[in-house]
Amino acid sequence: MGTGRTLRKESHVRPCKTPAGKARKGKAQRARLVKFGMKEDDVKTMGDEEVRVLVQRPAVVKKLVAKRGA
């Protein structure tokens, strides 16, 4: 195994993100929010960044769902 410059420069070795991979990940995250109890229509209207933030904090999602249900 070599120890040259190309192996030390991570950006050249690491694969690029593809649009298909991003879409697959976004779809999985939206499905996860629906499983947490959010309405599917609400999740569809959200942006990608908002979905990412909510998936990281399931407790916040459960509070939102409880507040809307009451």
CHARMM-style PDB file with segment names, atoms N, HN, CA, C and O in Angstrom:
ATOM      1  N   MET     1       0.846  -1.178   0.000  1.00  0.00      PROA
ATOM      2  CA  MET     1       0.000   0.000   0.000  1.00  0.00      PROA
ATOM      3  C   MET     1       0.885   1.231   0.000  1.00  0.00      PROA
ATOM      4  O   MET     1       1.875   1.291   0.728  1.00  0.00      PROA
ATOM      5  N   GLY     2       0.536   2.196  -0.801  1.00  0.00      PROA
ATOM      6  HN  GLY     2      -0.269   2.147  -1.392  1.00  0.00      PROA
ATOM      7  CA  GLY     2       1.331   3.401  -0.900  1.00  0.00      PROA
ATOM      8  C   GLY     2       1.034   4.394   0.213  1.00  0.00      PROA
ATOM      9  O   GLY     2      -0.003   4.319   0.872  1.00  0.00      PROA
ATOM     10  N   THR     3       1.949   5.313   0.410  1.00  0.00      PROA
ATOM     11  HN  THR     3       2.791   5.374  -0.126  1.00  0.00      PROA
ATOM     12  CA  THR     3       1.744   6.366   1.407  1.00  0.00      PROA
ATOM     13  C   THR     3       1.952   7.731   0.767  1.00  0.00      PROA
ATOM     14  O   THR     3       2.366   8.686   1.423  1.00  0.00      PROA
ATOM     15  N   GLY     4       1.657   7.805  -0.525  1.00  0.00      PROA
ATOM     16  HN  GLY     4       1.320   7.029  -1.058  1.00  0.00      PROA
ATOM     17  CA  GLY     4       1.930   9.029  -1.270  1.00  0.00      PROA
ATOM     18  C   GLY     4       0.935  10.143  -0.988  1.00  0.00      PROA
ATOM     19  O   GLY     4       0.041  10.018  -0.151  1.00  0.00      PROA
ATOM     20  N   ARG     5       1.122  11.222  -1.708  1.00  0.00      PROA
ATOM     21  HN  ARG     5       1.848  11.324  -2.387  1.00  0.00      PROA
ATOM     22  CA  ARG     5       0.340  12.439  -1.497  1.00  0.00      PROA
ATOM     23  C   ARG     5      -1.142  12.226  -1.792  1.00  0.00      PROA
ATOM     24  O   ARG     5      -1.996  12.810  -1.123  1.00  0.00      PROA
ATOM     25  N   THR     6      -1.455  11.399  -2.782  1.00  0.00      PROA
ATOM     26  HN  THR     6      -0.762  10.925  -3.325  1.00  0.00      PROA
ATOM     27  CA  THR     6      -2.859  11.225  -3.147  1.00  0.00      PROA
ATOM     28  C   THR     6      -3.660  10.568  -2.025  1.00  0.00      PROA
ATOM     29  O   THR     6      -4.859  10.818  -1.899  1.00  0.00      PROA
ATOM     30  N   LEU     7      -3.032   9.754  -1.230  1.00  0.00      PROA
ATOM     31  HN  LEU     7      -2.058   9.551  -1.333  1.00  0.00      PROA
ATOM     32  CA  LEU     7      -3.755   9.099  -0.140  1.00  0.00      PROA
ATOM     33  C   LEU     7      -3.899  10.007   1.069  1.00  0.00      PROA
ATOM     34  O   LEU     7      -4.770   9.771   1.906  1.00  0.00      PROA
ATOM     35  N   ARG     8      -3.078  11.030   1.185  1.00  0.00      PROA
ATOM     36  HN  ARG     8      -2.371  11.221   0.504  1.00  0.00      PROA
ATOM     37  CA  ARG     8      -3.190  11.974   2.307  1.00  0.00      PROA
ATOM     38  C   ARG     8      -4.210  13.074   2.019  1.00  0.00      PROA
ATOM     39  O   ARG     8      -4.754  13.673   2.947  1.00  0.00      PROA
ATOM     40  N   LYS     9      -4.470  13.340   0.748  1.00  0.00      PROA
ATOM     41  HN  LYS     9      -4.028  12.853  -0.006  1.00  0.00      PROA
ATOM     42  CA  LYS     9      -5.408  14.399   0.383  1.00  0.00      PROA
ATOM     43  C   LYS     9      -6.800  13.787   0.282  1.00  0.00      PROA
ATOM     44  O   LYS     9      -7.171  13.179  -0.722  1.00  0.00      PROA
ATOM     45  N   GLU    10      -7.548  13.971   1.353  1.00  0.00      PROA
ATOM     46  HN  GLU    10      -7.247  14.465   2.168  1.00  0.00      PROA
ATOM     47  CA  GLU    10      -8.823  13.269   1.491  1.00  0.00      PROA
ATOM     48  C   GLU    10      -9.839  13.654   0.413  1.00  0.00      PROA
ATOM     49  O   GLU    10     -10.606  12.800  -0.034  1.00  0.00      PROA
ATOM     50  N   SER    11      -9.860  14.901  -0.006  1.00  0.00      PROA
ATOM     51  HN  SER    11      -9.238  15.594   0.357  1.00  0.00      PROA
ATOM     52  CA  SER    11     -10.872  15.325  -0.968  1.00  0.00      PROA
ATOM     53  C   SER    11     -10.730  14.626  -2.318  1.00  0.00      PROA
ATOM     54  O   SER    11     -11.706  14.516  -3.061  1.00  0.00      PROA
ATOM     55  N   HSD    12      -9.539  14.160  -2.639  1.00  0.00      PROA
ATOM     56  HN  HSD    12      -8.747  14.250  -2.036  1.00  0.00      PROA
ATOM     57  CA  HSD    12      -9.349  13.466  -3.901  1.00  0.00      PROA
ATOM     58  C   HSD    12      -9.732  12.006  -3.810  1.00  0.00      PROA
ATOM     59  O   HSD    12     -10.015  11.377  -4.830  1.00  0.00      PROA
ATOM     60  N   VAL    13      -9.746  11.460  -2.624  1.00  0.00      PROA
ATOM     61  HN  VAL    13      -9.516  11.970  -1.795  1.00  0.00      PROA
ATOM     62  CA  VAL    13     -10.027  10.045  -2.451  1.00  0.00      PROA
ATOM     63  C   VAL    13     -11.518   9.826  -2.156  1.00  0.00      PROA
ATOM     64  O   VAL    13     -12.092   8.806  -2.538  1.00  0.00      PROA
ATOM     65  N   ARG    14     -12.120  10.777  -1.488  1.00  0.00      PROA
ATOM     66  HN  ARG    14     -11.654  11.605  -1.178  1.00  0.00      PROA
ATOM     67  CA  ARG    14     -13.493  10.633  -1.034  1.00  0.00      PROA
ATOM     68  C   ARG    14     -14.465  10.774  -2.214  1.00  0.00      PROA
ATOM     69  O   ARG    14     -14.283  11.657  -3.052  1.00  0.00      PROA
ATOM     70  N   PRO    15     -15.488   9.922  -2.293  1.00  0.00      PROA
ATOM     71  CA  PRO    15     -16.432  10.016  -3.416  1.00  0.00      PROA
ATOM     72  C   PRO    15     -17.318  11.255  -3.301  1.00  0.00      PROA
ATOM     73  O   PRO    15     -17.615  11.715  -2.199  1.00  0.00      PROA
ATOM     74  N   CYS    16     -17.732  11.785  -4.433  1.00  0.00      PROA
ATOM     75  HN  CYS    16     -17.491  11.411  -5.329  1.00  0.00      PROA
ATOM     76  CA  CYS    16     -18.610  12.957  -4.469  1.00  0.00      PROA
ATOM     77  C   CYS    16     -20.042  12.539  -4.173  1.00  0.00      PROA
ATOM     78  O   CYS    16     -20.437  11.408  -4.454  1.00  0.00      PROA
ATOM     79  N   LYS    17     -20.827  13.467  -3.600  1.00  0.00      PROA
ATOM     80  HN  LYS    17     -20.506  14.386  -3.372  1.00  0.00      PROA
ATOM     81  CA  LYS    17     -22.239  13.206  -3.380  1.00  0.00      PROA
ATOM     82  C   LYS    17     -22.960  13.291  -4.724  1.00  0.00      PROA
ATOM     83  O   LYS    17     -22.728  14.209  -5.510  1.00  0.00      PROA
ATOM     84  N   THR    18     -23.819  12.339  -4.968  1.00  0.00      PROA
ATOM     85  HN  THR    18     -24.007  11.593  -4.329  1.00  0.00      PROA
ATOM     86  CA  THR    18     -24.581  12.340  -6.208  1.00  0.00      PROA
ATOM     87  C   THR    18     -25.993  12.836  -5.930  1.00  0.00      PROA
ATOM     88  O   THR    18     -26.479  12.700  -4.808  1.00  0.00      PROA
ATOM     89  N   PRO    19     -26.652  13.399  -6.912  1.00  0.00      PROA
ATOM     90  CA  PRO    19     -28.045  13.823  -6.720  1.00  0.00      PROA
ATOM     91  C   PRO    19     -28.964  12.663  -6.337  1.00  0.00      PROA
ATOM     92  O   PRO    19     -29.896  12.835  -5.552  1.00  0.00      PROA
ATOM     93  N   ALA    20     -28.699  11.496  -6.890  1.00  0.00      PROA
ATOM     94  HN  ALA    20     -27.942  11.356  -7.528  1.00  0.00      PROA
ATOM     95  CA  ALA    20     -29.530  10.335  -6.560  1.00  0.00      PROA
ATOM     96  C   ALA    20     -29.355   9.939  -5.096  1.00  0.00      PROA
ATOM     97  O   ALA    20     -30.323   9.580  -4.426  1.00  0.00      PROA
ATOM     98  N   GLY    21     -28.127  10.004  -4.604  1.00  0.00      PROA
ATOM     99  HN  GLY    21     -27.340  10.295  -5.148  1.00  0.00      PROA
ATOM    100  CA  GLY    21     -27.875   9.683  -3.203  1.00  0.00      PROA
ATOM    101  C   GLY    21     -28.527  10.679  -2.263  1.00  0.00      PROA
ATOM    102  O   GLY    21     -29.069  10.303  -1.224  1.00  0.00      PROA
ATOM    103  N   LYS    22     -28.471  11.960  -2.635  1.00  0.00      PROA
ATOM    104  HN  LYS    22     -28.030  12.265  -3.479  1.00  0.00      PROA
ATOM    105  CA  LYS    22     -29.116  12.994  -1.821  1.00  0.00      PROA
ATOM    106  C   LYS    22     -30.623  12.790  -1.787  1.00  0.00      PROA
ATOM    107  O   LYS    22     -31.245  12.915  -0.732  1.00  0.00      PROA
ATOM    108  N   ALA    23     -31.207  12.478  -2.930  1.00  0.00      PROA
ATOM    109  HN  ALA    23     -30.702  12.377  -3.787  1.00  0.00      PROA
ATOM    110  CA  ALA    23     -32.657  12.271  -3.004  1.00  0.00      PROA
ATOM    111  C   ALA    23     -33.068  11.058  -2.181  1.00  0.00      PROA
ATOM    112  O   ALA    23     -34.093  11.082  -1.500  1.00  0.00      PROA
ATOM    113  N   ARG    24     -32.261   9.991  -2.246  1.00  0.00      PROA
ATOM    114  HN  ARG    24     -31.429   9.972  -2.799  1.00  0.00      PROA
ATOM    115  CA  ARG    24     -32.558   8.772  -1.481  1.00  0.00      PROA
ATOM    116  C   ARG    24     -32.525   9.060   0.019  1.00  0.00      PROA
ATOM    117  O   ARG    24     -33.386   8.601   0.769  1.00  0.00      PROA
ATOM    118  N   LYS    25     -31.534   9.814   0.439  1.00  0.00      PROA
ATOM    119  HN  LYS    25     -30.835  10.187  -0.170  1.00  0.00      PROA
ATOM    120  CA  LYS    25     -31.403  10.153   1.859  1.00  0.00      PROA
ATOM    121  C   LYS    25     -32.550  11.056   2.314  1.00  0.00      PROA
ATOM    122  O   LYS    25     -33.097  10.873   3.402  1.00  0.00      PROA
ATOM    123  N   GLY    26     -32.912  12.034   1.473  1.00  0.00      PROA
ATOM    124  HN  GLY    26     -32.468  12.183   0.589  1.00  0.00      PROA
ATOM    125  CA  GLY    26     -34.022  12.920   1.803  1.00  0.00      PROA
ATOM    126  C   GLY    26     -35.337  12.175   1.916  1.00  0.00      PROA
ATOM    127  O   GLY    26     -36.144  12.460   2.801  1.00  0.00      PROA
ATOM    128  N   LYS    27     -35.556  11.222   1.025  1.00  0.00      PROA
ATOM    129  HN  LYS    27     -34.901  10.990   0.307  1.00  0.00      PROA
ATOM    130  CA  LYS    27     -36.780  10.422   1.062  1.00  0.00      PROA
ATOM    131  C   LYS    27     -36.851   9.591   2.336  1.00  0.00      PROA
ATOM    132  O   LYS    27     -37.912   9.473   2.948  1.00  0.00      PROA
ATOM    133  N   ALA    28     -35.729   9.021   2.732  1.00  0.00      PROA
ATOM    134  HN  ALA    28     -34.866   9.117   2.235  1.00  0.00      PROA
ATOM    135  CA  ALA    28     -35.686   8.217   3.960  1.00  0.00      PROA
ATOM    136  C   ALA    28     -35.938   9.097   5.191  1.00  0.00      PROA
ATOM    137  O   ALA    28     -36.617   8.674   6.127  1.00  0.00      PROA
ATOM    138  N   GLN    29     -35.394  10.316   5.189  1.00  0.00      PROA
ATOM    139  HN  GLN    29     -34.843  10.660   4.429  1.00  0.00      PROA
ATOM    140  CA  GLN    29     -35.592  11.207   6.325  1.00  0.00      PROA
ATOM    141  C   GLN    29     -37.041  11.663   6.413  1.00  0.00      PROA
ATOM    142  O   GLN    29     -37.581  11.784   7.512  1.00  0.00      PROA
ATOM    143  N   ARG    30     -37.679  11.916   5.278  1.00  0.00      PROA
ATOM    144  HN  ARG    30     -37.241  11.818   4.385  1.00  0.00      PROA
ATOM    145  CA  ARG    30     -39.090  12.306   5.287  1.00  0.00      PROA
ATOM    146  C   ARG    30     -39.960  11.159   5.789  1.00  0.00      PROA
ATOM    147  O   ARG    30     -40.917  11.382   6.531  1.00  0.00      PROA
ATOM    148  N   ALA    31     -39.633   9.940   5.390  1.00  0.00      PROA
ATOM    149  HN  ALA    31     -38.856   9.759   4.788  1.00  0.00      PROA
ATOM    150  CA  ALA    31     -40.387   8.776   5.870  1.00  0.00      PROA
ATOM    151  C   ALA    31     -40.214   8.619   7.376  1.00  0.00      PROA
ATOM    152  O   ALA    31     -41.151   8.220   8.067  1.00  0.00      PROA
ATOM    153  N   ARG    32     -39.038   8.926   7.887  1.00  0.00      PROA
ATOM    154  HN  ARG    32     -38.277   9.250   7.325  1.00  0.00      PROA
ATOM    155  CA  ARG    32     -38.787   8.837   9.326  1.00  0.00      PROA
ATOM    156  C   ARG    32     -39.647   9.842  10.093  1.00  0.00      PROA
ATOM    157  O   ARG    32     -40.159   9.527  11.168  1.00  0.00      PROA
ATOM    158  N   LEU    33     -39.809  11.054   9.542  1.00  0.00      PROA
ATOM    159  HN  LEU    33     -39.393  11.310   8.669  1.00  0.00      PROA
ATOM    160  CA  LEU    33     -40.656  12.054  10.195  1.00  0.00      PROA
ATOM    161  C   LEU    33     -42.112  11.601  10.218  1.00  0.00      PROA
ATOM    162  O   LEU    33     -42.819  11.839  11.197  1.00  0.00      PROA
ATOM    163  N   VAL    34     -42.563  10.952   9.152  1.00  0.00      PROA
ATOM    164  HN  VAL    34     -41.988  10.759   8.356  1.00  0.00      PROA
ATOM    165  CA  VAL    34     -43.932  10.440   9.119  1.00  0.00      PROA
ATOM    166  C   VAL    34     -44.102   9.355  10.183  1.00  0.00      PROA
ATOM    167  O   VAL    34     -45.152   9.273  10.821  1.00  0.00      PROA
ATOM    168  N   LYS    35     -43.097   8.539  10.374  1.00  0.00      PROA
ATOM    169  HN  LYS    35     -42.244   8.606   9.856  1.00  0.00      PROA
ATOM    170  CA  LYS    35     -43.154   7.506  11.417  1.00  0.00      PROA
ATOM    171  C   LYS    35     -43.179   8.117  12.809  1.00  0.00      PROA
ATOM    172  O   LYS    35     -43.748   7.535  13.733  1.00  0.00      PROA
ATOM    173  N   PHE    36     -42.569   9.280  12.968  1.00  0.00      PROA
ATOM    174  HN  PHE    36     -42.107   9.753  12.218  1.00  0.00      PROA
ATOM    175  CA  PHE    36     -42.613   9.975  14.259  1.00  0.00      PROA
ATOM    176  C   PHE    36     -44.003  10.493  14.578  1.00  0.00      PROA
ATOM    177  O   PHE    36     -44.307  10.797  15.732  1.00  0.00      PROA
ATOM    178  N   GLY    37     -44.855  10.595  13.553  1.00  0.00      PROA
ATOM    179  HN  GLY    37     -44.608  10.349  12.616  1.00  0.00      PROA
ATOM    180  CA  GLY    37     -46.223  11.028  13.793  1.00  0.00      PROA
ATOM    181  C   GLY    37     -46.641  12.288  13.075  1.00  0.00      PROA
ATOM    182  O   GLY    37     -47.768  12.748  13.262  1.00  0.00      PROA
ATOM    183  N   MET    38     -45.776  12.864  12.259  1.00  0.00      PROA
ATOM    184  HN  MET    38     -44.861  12.490  12.107  1.00  0.00      PROA
ATOM    185  CA  MET    38     -46.146  14.067  11.514  1.00  0.00      PROA
ATOM    186  C   MET    38     -47.025  13.679  10.329  1.00  0.00      PROA
ATOM    187  O   MET    38     -46.952  12.558   9.824  1.00  0.00      PROA
ATOM    188  N   LYS    39     -47.860  14.627   9.893  1.00  0.00      PROA
ATOM    189  HN  LYS    39     -47.920  15.537  10.303  1.00  0.00      PROA
ATOM    190  CA  LYS    39     -48.708  14.372   8.737  1.00  0.00      PROA
ATOM    191  C   LYS    39     -47.858  14.392   7.473  1.00  0.00      PROA
ATOM    192  O   LYS    39     -46.928  15.186   7.338  1.00  0.00      PROA
ATOM    193  N   GLU    40     -48.201  13.502   6.558  1.00  0.00      PROA
ATOM    194  HN  GLU    40     -48.956  12.856   6.668  1.00  0.00      PROA
ATOM    195  CA  GLU    40     -47.414  13.364   5.332  1.00  0.00      PROA
ATOM    196  C   GLU    40     -47.479  14.639   4.481  1.00  0.00      PROA
ATOM    197  O   GLU    40     -46.494  15.013   3.844  1.00  0.00      PROA
ATOM    198  N   ASP    41     -48.635  15.300   4.471  1.00  0.00      PROA
ATOM    199  HN  ASP    41     -49.435  14.996   4.988  1.00  0.00      PROA
ATOM    200  CA  ASP    41     -48.768  16.538   3.693  1.00  0.00      PROA
ATOM    201  C   ASP    41     -47.854  17.638   4.234  1.00  0.00      PROA
ATOM    202  O   ASP    41     -47.268  18.400   3.465  1.00  0.00      PROA
ATOM    203  N   ASP    42     -47.735  17.717   5.573  1.00  0.00      PROA
ATOM    204  HN  ASP    42     -48.212  17.098   6.198  1.00  0.00      PROA
ATOM    205  CA  ASP    42     -46.862  18.714   6.185  1.00  0.00      PROA
ATOM    206  C   ASP    42     -45.397  18.447   5.845  1.00  0.00      PROA
ATOM    207  O   ASP    42     -44.623  19.371   5.596  1.00  0.00      PROA
ATOM    208  N   VAL    43     -45.039  17.178   5.842  1.00  0.00      PROA
ATOM    209  HN  VAL    43     -45.668  16.427   6.044  1.00  0.00      PROA
ATOM    210  CA  VAL    43     -43.645  16.813   5.560  1.00  0.00      PROA
ATOM    211  C   VAL    43     -43.299  17.108   4.102  1.00  0.00      PROA
ATOM    212  O   VAL    43     -42.173  17.505   3.800  1.00  0.00      PROA
ATOM    213  N   LYS    44     -44.261  16.917   3.197  1.00  0.00      PROA
ATOM    214  HN  LYS    44     -45.175  16.595   3.442  1.00  0.00      PROA
ATOM    215  CA  LYS    44     -44.004  17.167   1.772  1.00  0.00      PROA
ATOM    216  C   LYS    44     -43.723  18.637   1.496  1.00  0.00      PROA
ATOM    217  O   LYS    44     -42.938  18.966   0.607  1.00  0.00      PROA
ATOM    218  N   THR    45     -44.367  19.526   2.261  1.00  0.00      PROA
ATOM    219  HN  THR    45     -45.005  19.259   2.983  1.00  0.00      PROA
ATOM    220  CA  THR    45     -44.192  20.956   2.006  1.00  0.00      PROA
ATOM    221  C   THR    45     -42.913  21.526   2.625  1.00  0.00      PROA
ATOM    222  O   THR    45     -42.528  22.652   2.310  1.00  0.00      PROA
ATOM    223  N   MET    46     -42.256  20.771   3.494  1.00  0.00      PROA
ATOM    224  HN  MET    46     -42.569  19.856   3.750  1.00  0.00      PROA
ATOM    225  CA  MET    46     -41.030  21.246   4.152  1.00  0.00      PROA
ATOM    226  C   MET    46     -39.851  21.229   3.189  1.00  0.00      PROA
ATOM    227  O   MET    46     -39.832  20.470   2.220  1.00  0.00      PROA
ATOM    228  N   GLY    47     -38.880  22.068   3.469  1.00  0.00      PROA
ATOM    229  HN  GLY    47     -38.895  22.685   4.256  1.00  0.00      PROA
ATOM    230  CA  GLY    47     -37.632  22.067   2.715  1.00  0.00      PROA
ATOM    231  C   GLY    47     -36.681  21.007   3.241  1.00  0.00      PROA
ATOM    232  O   GLY    47     -36.882  20.454   4.321  1.00  0.00      PROA
ATOM    233  N   ASP    48     -35.655  20.736   2.472  1.00  0.00      PROA
ATOM    234  HN  ASP    48     -35.491  21.186   1.594  1.00  0.00      PROA
ATOM    235  CA  ASP    48     -34.701  19.686   2.843  1.00  0.00      PROA
ATOM    236  C   ASP    48     -33.986  19.991   4.156  1.00  0.00      PROA
ATOM    237  O   ASP    48     -33.795  19.105   4.989  1.00  0.00      PROA
ATOM    238  N   GLU    49     -33.596  21.244   4.332  1.00  0.00      PROA
ATOM    239  HN  GLU    49     -33.751  21.964   3.656  1.00  0.00      PROA
ATOM    240  CA  GLU    49     -32.847  21.602   5.536  1.00  0.00      PROA
ATOM    241  C   GLU    49     -33.714  21.474   6.789  1.00  0.00      PROA
ATOM    242  O   GLU    49     -33.242  21.020   7.831  1.00  0.00      PROA
ATOM    243  N   GLU    50     -34.968  21.870   6.686  1.00  0.00      PROA
ATOM    244  HN  GLU    50     -35.352  22.239   5.839  1.00  0.00      PROA
ATOM    245  CA  GLU    50     -35.873  21.760   7.831  1.00  0.00      PROA
ATOM    246  C   GLU    50     -36.099  20.302   8.206  1.00  0.00      PROA
ATOM    247  O   GLU    50     -36.169  19.963   9.387  1.00  0.00      PROA
ATOM    248  N   VAL    51     -36.214  19.445   7.203  1.00  0.00      PROA
ATOM    249  HN  VAL    51     -36.157  19.721   6.244  1.00  0.00      PROA
ATOM    250  CA  VAL    51     -36.383  18.010   7.453  1.00  0.00      PROA
ATOM    251  C   VAL    51     -35.157  17.465   8.173  1.00  0.00      PROA
ATOM    252  O   VAL    51     -35.280  16.700   9.130  1.00  0.00      PROA
ATOM    253  N   ARG    52     -33.960  17.864   7.705  1.00  0.00      PROA
ATOM    254  HN  ARG    52     -33.860  18.485   6.927  1.00  0.00      PROA
ATOM    255  CA  ARG    52     -32.723  17.400   8.331  1.00  0.00      PROA
ATOM    256  C   ARG    52     -32.647  17.782   9.802  1.00  0.00      PROA
ATOM    257  O   ARG    52     -32.248  16.973  10.640  1.00  0.00      PROA
ATOM    258  N   VAL    53     -33.032  19.022  10.113  1.00  0.00      PROA
ATOM    259  HN  VAL    53     -33.356  19.679   9.432  1.00  0.00      PROA
ATOM    260  CA  VAL    53     -32.969  19.497  11.499  1.00  0.00      PROA
ATOM    261  C   VAL    53     -33.942  18.721  12.379  1.00  0.00      PROA
ATOM    262  O   VAL    53     -33.600  18.344  13.500  1.00  0.00      PROA
ATOM    263  N   LEU    54     -35.154  18.482  11.878  1.00  0.00      PROA
ATOM    264  HN  LEU    54     -35.432  18.788  10.968  1.00  0.00      PROA
ATOM    265  CA  LEU    54     -36.158  17.784  12.684  1.00  0.00      PROA
ATOM    266  C   LEU    54     -35.811  16.309  12.901  1.00  0.00      PROA
ATOM    267  O   LEU    54     -36.094  15.750  13.960  1.00  0.00      PROA
ATOM    268  N   VAL    55     -35.205  15.691  11.905  1.00  0.00      PROA
ATOM    269  HN  VAL    55     -34.975  16.145  11.045  1.00  0.00      PROA
ATOM    270  CA  VAL    55     -34.831  14.278  12.060  1.00  0.00      PROA
ATOM    271  C   VAL    55     -33.781  14.117  13.158  1.00  0.00      PROA
ATOM    272  O   VAL    55     -33.738  13.091  13.837  1.00  0.00      PROA
ATOM    273  N   GLN    56     -32.937  15.131  13.328  1.00  0.00      PROA
ATOM    274  HN  GLN    56     -32.972  15.964  12.777  1.00  0.00      PROA
ATOM    275  CA  GLN    56     -31.898  15.062  14.352  1.00  0.00      PROA
ATOM    276  C   GLN    56     -32.466  15.187  15.755  1.00  0.00      PROA
ATOM    277  O   GLN    56     -31.812  14.790  16.719  1.00  0.00      PROA
ATOM    278  N   ARG    57     -33.685  15.737  15.892  1.00  0.00      PROA
ATOM    279  HN  ARG    57     -34.217  16.059  15.108  1.00  0.00      PROA
ATOM    280  CA  ARG    57     -34.278  15.981  17.207  1.00  0.00      PROA
ATOM    281  C   ARG    57     -35.674  15.373  17.291  1.00  0.00      PROA
ATOM    282  O   ARG    57     -36.663  16.094  17.153  1.00  0.00      PROA
ATOM    283  N   PRO    58     -35.778  14.064  17.514  1.00  0.00      PROA
ATOM    284  CA  PRO    58     -37.086  13.406  17.570  1.00  0.00      PROA
ATOM    285  C   PRO    58     -37.961  13.895  18.717  1.00  0.00      PROA
ATOM    286  O   PRO    58     -39.186  13.868  18.601  1.00  0.00      PROA
ATOM    287  N   ALA    59     -37.373  14.335  19.811  1.00  0.00      PROA
ATOM    288  HN  ALA    59     -36.378  14.357  19.906  1.00  0.00      PROA
ATOM    289  CA  ALA    59     -38.166  14.821  20.940  1.00  0.00      PROA
ATOM    290  C   ALA    59     -38.926  16.089  20.547  1.00  0.00      PROA
ATOM    291  O   ALA    59     -40.068  16.276  20.966  1.00  0.00      PROA
ATOM    292  N   VAL    60     -38.314  16.948  19.760  1.00  0.00      PROA
ATOM    293  HN  VAL    60     -37.386  16.796  19.419  1.00  0.00      PROA
ATOM    294  CA  VAL    60     -38.974  18.168  19.296  1.00  0.00      PROA
ATOM    295  C   VAL    60     -40.144  17.809  18.375  1.00  0.00      PROA
ATOM    296  O   VAL    60     -41.200  18.438  18.438  1.00  0.00      PROA
ATOM    297  N   VAL    61     -39.957  16.807  17.530  1.00  0.00      PROA
ATOM    298  HN  VAL    61     -39.099  16.296  17.480  1.00  0.00      PROA
ATOM    299  CA  VAL    61     -41.015  16.383  16.612  1.00  0.00      PROA
ATOM    300  C   VAL    61     -42.202  15.848  17.405  1.00  0.00      PROA
ATOM    301  O   VAL    61     -43.350  16.164  17.090  1.00  0.00      PROA
ATOM    302  N   LYS    62     -41.940  15.051  18.420  1.00  0.00      PROA
ATOM    303  HN  LYS    62     -41.008  14.795  18.675  1.00  0.00      PROA
ATOM    304  CA  LYS    62     -43.029  14.496  19.231  1.00  0.00      PROA
ATOM    305  C   LYS    62     -43.791  15.595  19.958  1.00  0.00      PROA
ATOM    306  O   LYS    62     -45.008  15.494  20.115  1.00  0.00      PROA
ATOM    307  N   LYS    63     -43.099  16.651  20.410  1.00  0.00      PROA
ATOM    308  HN  LYS    63     -42.111  16.733  20.283  1.00  0.00      PROA
ATOM    309  CA  LYS    63     -43.771  17.781  21.042  1.00  0.00      PROA
ATOM    310  C   LYS    63     -44.649  18.519  20.036  1.00  0.00      PROA
ATOM    311  O   LYS    63     -45.770  18.910  20.358  1.00  0.00      PROA
ATOM    312  N   LEU    64     -44.142  18.709  18.816  1.00  0.00      PROA
ATOM    313  HN  LEU    64     -43.231  18.391  18.554  1.00  0.00      PROA
ATOM    314  CA  LEU    64     -44.935  19.369  17.779  1.00  0.00      PROA
ATOM    315  C   LEU    64     -46.208  18.585  17.452  1.00  0.00      PROA
ATOM    316  O   LEU    64     -47.288  19.157  17.303  1.00  0.00      PROA
ATOM    317  N   VAL    65     -46.057  17.275  17.347  1.00  0.00      PROA
ATOM    318  HN  VAL    65     -45.180  16.811  17.469  1.00  0.00      PROA
ATOM    319  CA  VAL    65     -47.206  16.430  17.025  1.00  0.00      PROA
ATOM    320  C   VAL    65     -48.222  16.465  18.163  1.00  0.00      PROA
ATOM    321  O   VAL    65     -49.426  16.527  17.916  1.00  0.00      PROA
ATOM    322  N   ALA    66     -47.748  16.427  19.399  1.00  0.00      PROA
ATOM    323  HN  ALA    66     -46.770  16.376  19.600  1.00  0.00      PROA
ATOM    324  CA  ALA    66     -48.654  16.465  20.555  1.00  0.00      PROA
ATOM    325  C   ALA    66     -49.376  17.802  20.626  1.00  0.00      PROA
ATOM    326  O   ALA    66     -50.561  17.846  20.956  1.00  0.00      PROA
ATOM    327  N   LYS    67     -48.681  18.892  20.321  1.00  0.00      PROA
ATOM    328  HN  LYS    67     -47.718  18.856  20.053  1.00  0.00      PROA
ATOM    329  CA  LYS    67     -49.281  20.220  20.368  1.00  0.00      PROA
ATOM    330  C   LYS    67     -50.364  20.366  19.311  1.00  0.00      PROA
ATOM    331  O   LYS    67     -51.416  20.949  19.574  1.00  0.00      PROA
ATOM    332  N   ARG    68     -50.112  19.836  18.110  1.00  0.00      PROA
ATOM    333  HN  ARG    68     -49.258  19.362  17.897  1.00  0.00      PROA
ATOM    334  CA  ARG    68     -51.088  19.928  17.023  1.00  0.00      PROA
ATOM    335  C   ARG    68     -52.292  19.030  17.285  1.00  0.00      PROA
ATOM    336  O   ARG    68     -53.411  19.350  16.886  1.00  0.00      PROA
ATOM    337  N   GLY    69     -52.057  17.908  17.956  1.00  0.00      PROA
ATOM    338  HN  GLY    69     -51.148  17.648  18.280  1.00  0.00      PROA
ATOM    339  CA  GLY    69     -53.145  16.973  18.238  1.00  0.00      PROA
ATOM    340  C   GLY    69     -54.070  17.467  19.334  1.00  0.00      PROA
ATOM    341  O   GLY    69     -55.238  17.079  19.379  1.00  0.00      PROA
ATOM    342  N   ALA    70     -53.562  18.326  20.226  1.00  0.00      PROA
ATOM    343  HN  ALA    70     -52.613  18.642  20.189  1.00  0.00      PROA
ATOM    344  CA  ALA    70     -54.375  18.791  21.346  1.00  0.00      PROA
ATOM    345  C   ALA    70     -55.253  19.966  20.996  1.00  0.00      PROA
ATOM    346  OT1 ALA    70     -55.992  20.459  21.847  1.00  0.00      PROA
TER     347      ALA     70
END
